[in-house]
Amino acid sequence: MRAQPPRLNGCTRGATRELFEFDTSTLALDLDVARSVVSHFRVSKKDAEGIIENSRGVVRQWRTIADRLGLHAGEKARMAAAFRLAE
């Protein structure tokens, strides 16, 4: 009998590696990769889309929060790329 790969929180180690693959040209997490492995985490595609949209909704508020904290325009400009997937 062939040994099964180790499981981490209900997912295979390989699935975890796939989920966190980076696009080397932008160093950004690829949401398409995350979507492609949702079944490894026992998450339905519908639930995954809900999680992504909820996360985007929270992250979209970053400019409002930055304004409240008094960040200068230059600081916000440097941060903007980190939040581009949410906008």
CORNORWO-V491386 format. One line per field, one symbol per residue. phi: phi as a letter, one per 30 degrees, with the letter a starting at -180 (. if undefined). burial: 1 if it has 24 or more other ideal C-beta (glycine too) atoms within 12 Angstrom, else 0. Layout:
phi=???
burial=???
//
This chain:
phi=.ddddecbhibdeddddddcdcdddbhcdcdddeddceddchcddddddddddddddddededddddddiddeddddddeddcdddc
burial=000000000000001000100000000000000100110110000001000000000000010000000000000000000000000
//
